[in-house]
Amino acid sequence: MLELFWLLLPIAAASGWFVARYNLLPKTQQSSKNLSSDYFKGLNYLLNEQPDKAIDIFIKLIDVDNETIETHLALGVLFRRQGEVNRAILIHQNLIARPTLNAQQRCLALLELAQDYRRAGLFDRAEDLFQELILSGEYRIYAYHQLLDIYEQEHDWEKAIKTAKKLAEISEDNLRTVIAQYYCEQAESYKQQRQYQTALQITQLALEQDCDCVRASLLIGHLFLEENEFIQAITAFKRIEQQDPDYLAEIIEPLQQCYKNIDKKQEFTDYLQHILANYGGTTTVLMLAETLLQAENEQKAADFVVKQLHKRPSIRGLDYLIDLALIKRENISHEHLLLIKDMTRQLLKNKPIYRCHQCGFTGKSLHWQCPSCKQWNTIKPIQGIDGE
């Protein structure tokens, strides 16, 4: 019923205009139109959740008076919301074809038709109409936002960057972080094509837009890693500590690889100790435990993990501790340990790793644009007992 109420609003608004206009007509004209019976019959259908019959009634009302512009527009919106995009397109196309429309009415009809095309997936047609609206000066900010959404869906990052910069010039929106993400999308594409130098140049543009762009630093670090430029990669990865320490878990493994290749394992351990002391994090604890396991023994690693679990309980930490116990068990049977291990594995298998701070979306992969709310740079590693 709530959805029906929202569907009723545009029709009620347009029809209210229609009734007001109708009431100003001479009585002789009113009697010939017989508006009230059809109008209230249509409303009755809406209230009884019969929108298809209501639509047919209102179409008949439109046919009575070709000057009912608002009613045409409202019906088109209703069709689009009902999923009947082709009917909405037909109404708005016919409306635009009328030579009697003034400039404002034509722009409004163009806007509705552009949204019809976008809803139908006809992005090229929608793009042309939104560009026409921008040139006309009407609905410019809204049209720019719609174009950005189209370019994001099409992965046309070059157009997205240009459009976002134009939008930033005429609005109060701070789009620098979004533009930085667009540059990163471009860089990712070049990285996949192994065009590393081009990708590096573009990530630098991302940092010029947003100096705190963690994604750009991650990209730069991995690009240098691909080129075996380990010192430069370390510098890029470590920059993330100043940008947003919530993402430090993302750099632990690549940093380990870098320090291993330059034979400076102790520097890596020292940096892990620094991260642990200042920010914590299960990934850091487990990496330090691995270094103890390799340099010392299982007992040293287990004692370290137990100490950290007392400070920051973690399912992943418990799972690692069971692994150590399976290597060297004493007062507990192997079968019991395997049972506990299986339970923790199942817990971790179904647990998300990342969460969007905007809408709450969770997942196991780091998305820079939330698949749910479509916001950029809102997903971070989950903290707490079931995360970092």
N, C-alpha and C positions, 0 to 999 in steps of 0.2 A: 504493500500500500504506500510505503514511503517513496518508492521509485515512481509510482503513479503520480504522487503529489508533485514531484519535480517535473515530470512530463507535462503536468497540467499548467505549470507556471507560465511558460512562453505563450501557450494558447490563450490562457486567461488574460494575459497582458494585451496581446494583439486583439483579441476579441472584445476586450473592454473598449479599446479604441474604436473598434468597428461599431459597437453598440452606441457609443457616444455620437459617432458620426451619423448613424442611422436615425437617432432620435431627433436630429436637427433637420431631417428631411421633411418635406410636406407630408401631411397625413395621407394624401392620395398615393404618394410614392411608397409609403410604409406598407400600405395594404397590399400593394402588388408584389413586394419582396417577401412577405410572410417570414421575417427574420426570426422572431422570438421562438416559434415552435421548433424550427430546425436547430437554432442555436442552443436552446436548453435541452433538446434531445441529444445533441452532441456532448454537452456537459454531463448529462445523465449516463451516457455510455462510458465516459471517462471515469466517473465515480463508481461505476459498476465493473471496472477493470475490463472494459471491452474497447481497447484503444483502436483496433482496426476499424470498427464500426464508427467510432468517433471521428477518425481521420476522413472517412468517406463523407460524413456529414459536413465537416469543415471545408472539404474540397468543393462541395456543392455551393457553400456560402461564398467561396472565392469566385466561383464562376458567375455569381450574381452580379458582382461589382469588380471590375478589373482594376480599380484604383486602390484596392486593399493591399498595399505593399507590405505593411507590417505583418499581416496575416500570412502572406506568402512566405516571408522569412521565418515566421514562427513555425509554420508547418514543415518547412525544410529542416529546421533544427530538430523537430520532433521525429521526422523520418530518420535523420542521422542517428539520433539517440536510440531509436528502435532497431538500428542495424540495417535499415533499408536505404543504403547510401545511394543506390542508383536513382531512386525516386527523389531523394534530396537533391542530387545533381540536376535532374531534369527540371525541378521547380526553380532552382537558382539560375540555371542556364536560360530558361524562358524569361525569367525576371530581368536578367541582364540585357537580353535582346530587345527589351522594350525601350523605345526612344524617348518616352516621357519621363524617365528617371532623372532626378537631379543628381549633381555630383556626389553628394553625401549618400544618397540612396544607392547609387551605383557602387560606391566603395564598400558599403555594408554588404551588398549582394556579392561582390567579388570576394570579400573576406569569408563569407559563409561558403561560397563555392570552393575556395581554396581549402577550407577545412574539410569539405566533402571529399575532395581529391586526396588529401592527406590521409583521411580515414580509409579510403579505398586503396591506398598504397600507390596511387598515381603521383609519385613524388615530383616528377619533372613538370607536370601540369600545375601542381600546387606551388612549386618553386616559382614558376613564371608569374602566377597571380600575386604571390607575396611580394615579389620584386616590383610588380606594377603598383601595389599599394604603397611600397616604400617610396617610389618615385612620385606618387601623388601626394605624399605627406600625411596621409591618413593611416592611423593604426600602425605607425612605423615601428614602435617598440615591440608591440605584440607580433608583428610580422617578422621582425628580426629573431625573436625567440622561437617562432615556429620554424624558421629556416635553420636555426641551429639544431633543432630537434631532428629535422630531415637529414641534415649533413651528418649528424652523429649516427643515424640509422644506416646511412649509405657509406659511412666511414670515409667521407670526403673531407679529410682533415684540413686541407689547404683552404677550401671554401669556409670551413668552420672557423678557422683562425681569422680570416679576413672579416667575416660577418661579426664575430665576437668583438673584434677591435672597433668596428663601426658602431656596434651597439653600445660599447663602453663610452664612445664619444658623445652620444646623445642621451644617455641615461645615467642614473646614479649607481648602477650596478658595478661592483668591483669584480671584473672577470679575469683578473690576472692569473689566479690559480687555475681557472678552467682553461684558459689559453695555454698555460704550461702543460696541462694534461693533453691537450690536442697536439702540442709539439712532441710530447712523449709517445703518443700513438704513432705519429709519423716516424719517429726514431725506431720504435719497435719494428715497424715494417721494413725499414732499411736494414736493421740488424738481422732480421730473418733472411734477407737477401745477401747477407754477409758484406754489405757496404758499410763497414764499420766507421770509416772516416766521416762519411755523410751523416751517419747516425750520431756521432759525437758532436758534430757541428750543430745539429738540431737540438740535442739535449742541452747544449750551452744556451741556446735561445730560450729553452724552457726555464733555465735558472735565471736568465735575465728578467723573465716575466715574474717568477716566483722563486726567490732565493731559498725558500724553505721547502722546495719541491723534493720530497724524499724519493719519489719515483725517478726523477732525473738523476739523482746521485746513484741510485741502485743501477740504473741503466749504464751510466758512465763506468761504474766499477766493473760491471760484467763485460762491457765492451773492452776495457783494458785487460781484463782477465783473459778474454778470447785472444788478444794479441800478445799475451805473455808479458804485459807491462805491469808487473806485480806491485811495484812501488806506487805507481799512479792509481792502481786499483785500490790499494789500501787507503790512500788519501781520500778517494771518492767515498768509499764505504764508511770511513770514520767520520765524514762530514755529517752523516745522519744523526750522530749523537747530539749535535747542535740544532739540527732541523726538527727532529721529533723522535725522542728516545723510545717512544712506544713501538717503533719499528726495528729496534736493535736486534731482535731475534732473527730478522731477515738477513743479517750480515754475518752471523757467526760462522756458518759453514764456508761461504766464499772467502772470508778472512783467514780461516784455517788453511785453506788451499793456497792462498797467497803467501802466508808466512812459512808454510812448509816448503814452497818452491824457492824461497830465498834463504832457507835454512836458519830461520830465526823463531824457533818454536817457543823459546822462553819469552820473547816479546809478546807473542800471541797470548801466552798464559797470563802475563802481567796485565794485558789489556782486558782479558776476561775477568780478572780479579777486580779491576777498576769498574767494569760494568756491573758486576755483582754487588760491589760495595755501594754504588750510587743508585742503581736502578733495579737490581734483582733480576728475576727472570728464570723460568725453568730451563729454557734452552741453554742459557749460560751455565747453570748448575750442571746440567748433563754433560756439556762439553768439558768443563773442568774435571768432572768425575772421570771422563774418558782419559784425560791427560794423566790423572793419578793412577788409573788402572794400567796404563802403558808404562808409566815411569816407576810405579811402586808395586801395588798388588791389589787384589779384590777387597781386602779388608780396609785398606786406606780409602779406596773409592767409596765403599759402603758407609764407613764412618762419616765421611764428608757429606754424602747424600742424606743420611739420617739427621745430621745436624741442620742441614738446610731445610729439610722437611718439617722440622720442629718450628722453624721460623716462618716458612711459607709452604703450607700443605699443597701437594700437587699430585694428581693422578698419574701424570707422566713420570714424576719422580718415584712414586711407588712402583710403577711398572719397571723402571730401570733397576730399582733395588731388588726386585724379584729376580731379574735377570742375573744380578750378581750372586744372589743366594743360590740360584740353580747351578752356577759354576762351582761354588763351594758351599755345600749344605752341611749342617751339623745336627742341630736338635729338631729338625723338621723333615718329614718324609718328602721324597721327590714328588710323589703323587699329589700331596697337599699343595706344594709350591706350584705345580703345573695347573691345579684347579684355580688357585688365586691368579696365576698369570693369565689363564684363559678369561677370567672375569674382567681383569683390567684391560685386556686386549679388546674385549667386546665393548667395554665402556668407551675406550678411546676410538674405536672404529666408528661409532655413531655420534661422536662429539664434534661439533663444528670448531674450527680454529679461529675464524675471523667473524667480526660482528660490525654491522653498520651502525654508527652512532646517531644517524638521522632517523632511520625507520626500524631498526632492530633486525634487519635481515642477517642471517648467519650462513656460513658455508665453510668449506674446507680449502678453498682457493682464494688468493688475494686478488680481488677485483678493484681496480682504481675507479671505476664507475659502478655504483651499486646497481645490480640487476633489477632491484625492486623499485626504489624511489628515483633512480637515474641521477642521483647526486654524485659529484666527483669528490674523490679524496676523503670519503667519510667512513671507509672500512679499515679497521685496525685489528691487530691480534687481540684475542680475548685474554683478559687478565684474570687471576684468581686460581682456585683449586683445580678447575678443569681447563686452564689455559696457561698463560705465562706466570 
